[in-house]
Amino acid sequence: MEGLFQPMHLLVILVIALFVFGPKRLPELGKGLGDGLRALKDGLREQPPAAPPENKDQTTEVKK
């Protein structure tokens, strides 16, 4: 087995998607998937700065 994404596998997946969603919905789904992946990549690039380490000297006691 050479890989999961061989051309024949992708063709079968496309045909199944065509039957399930119909030809009018496929472009919308593709656009939504592309936008989602782009937003994920942008979010990973713009990671917020790390939070400062907590001070271990200050402990809280749990009251019973």
Summary of the structure (lengths in Angstrom):
residues: 64
radius of gyration: 23.5
end to end distance: 61.1
largest distance: 64.9
contacts: 84
relative contact order: 0.06
helix: 55%
strand: 0%
